[in-house]
Amino acid sequence: MLVADNTAIVYLHLEGEWHNAAVEAYRSDPDWLTVPLWRYEFLNVLLKKRRAGHFNSETADVAFRQAAERLIPLEHSPDHFQALEIALRHSISAYDACYVTLAQELNVRLLTEDKELLTKFPDLAVSLKAFGQGSKS
């Protein structure tokens, strides 16, 4: 079990640079918990990719439906006041702090490709590549 942030979720559901690493991470541990916020962040990525002409509406719809089917049952809300404190203490966004807080609350790793989170939370955050290579504990 781990907490996946939107970067990991996007790479799992959309073709791109880290897609294969995300698929491998998911095969290794398919119990990806997340915060409800992922939905809005994911939709925003889909919007940007549609506007840029990377894919059509049908592709975006399929990606969101697959992600939602997989992740909505595994959503958990973190302590929002704790997330605010973490955001302030570590100078990160409130969005990122929600993922960090949930991972801390559940005492599990945070799967992310967010360089800032990987740097600021080295004992908590793990990249897709490192996770696939066995950095799961």
Backbone hydrogen bonds, N-H to C=O, Kabsch-Sander energy under -0.5 kcal/mol:
donor,donor_aa,acceptor,acceptor_aa,energy
2,L,31,D,-1.9
3,V,109,R,-2.8
4,A,2,L,-0.5
4,A,33,L,-2.9
5,D,111,L,-2.3
9,I,5,D,-2.1
10,V,6,N,-3.0
11,Y,7,T,-2.2
12,L,8,A,-1.8
13,H,9,I,-1.7
14,L,10,V,-1.9
19,H,16,G,-1.4
22,A,18,W,-2.3
23,V,19,H,-2.6
24,E,20,N,-2.3
25,A,21,A,-2.3
26,Y,22,A,-2.5
27,R,23,V,-2.5
28,S,24,E,-2.1
29,D,25,A,-2.2
32,W,30,P,-1.6
33,L,2,L,-3.2
33,L,31,D,-0.8
34,T,74,L,-1.6
38,W,35,V,-2.0
39,R,36,P,-1.5
40,Y,37,L,-0.9
41,E,37,L,-1.9
42,F,38,W,-3.1
43,L,39,R,-2.3
44,N,40,Y,-1.9
45,V,41,E,-1.8
46,L,42,F,-2.5
47,L,43,L,-2.5
48,K,44,N,-2.3
49,K,45,V,-2.5
50,R,46,L,-2.5
51,R,47,L,-2.7
52,A,48,K,-1.7
53,G,50,R,-1.5
54,H,49,K,-2.6
55,F,49,K,-0.5
60,A,56,N,-2.0
61,D,57,S,-2.8
62,V,58,E,-2.6
63,A,59,T,-2.4
64,F,60,A,-2.4
65,R,61,D,-2.6
66,Q,62,V,-2.5
67,A,63,A,-2.3
68,A,64,F,-3.0
69,E,65,R,-2.5
70,R,66,Q,-1.9
71,L,67,A,-2.8
72,I,68,A,-2.2
74,L,71,L,-1.9
75,E,72,I,-1.4
76,H,34,T,-2.6
80,H,78,P,-0.7
83,A,79,D,-2.2
84,L,80,H,-2.0
85,E,81,F,-1.9
86,I,82,Q,-2.6
87,A,83,A,-2.6
88,L,84,L,-2.4
89,R,85,E,-2.8
90,H,86,I,-2.4
91,S,87,A,-0.8
92,I,87,A,-1.5
97,A,93,S,-2.3
98,C,94,A,-1.4
98,C,95,Y,-0.6
99,Y,95,Y,-1.1
100,V,96,D,-2.2
101,T,97,A,-2.9
102,L,98,C,-2.2
103,A,99,Y,-2.2
104,Q,100,V,-2.5
105,E,101,T,-3.0
106,L,102,L,-2.2
107,N,103,A,-0.8
107,N,104,Q,-0.5
108,V,103,A,-2.1
110,L,124,L,-2.5
111,L,3,V,-3.3
111,L,109,R,-0.6
112,T,110,L,-0.6
112,T,126,V,-2.2
115,K,113,E,-0.7
118,L,114,D,-2.4
119,T,115,K,-2.0
120,K,116,E,-2.9
121,F,117,L,-2.0
124,L,121,F,-1.5
125,A,121,F,-3.3
126,V,110,L,-2.9
131,F,127,S,-2.6
132,G,128,L,-2.4
133,Q,129,K,-1.1
134,G,131,F,-1.6
135,S,130,A,-2.5
136,K,134,G,-1.8
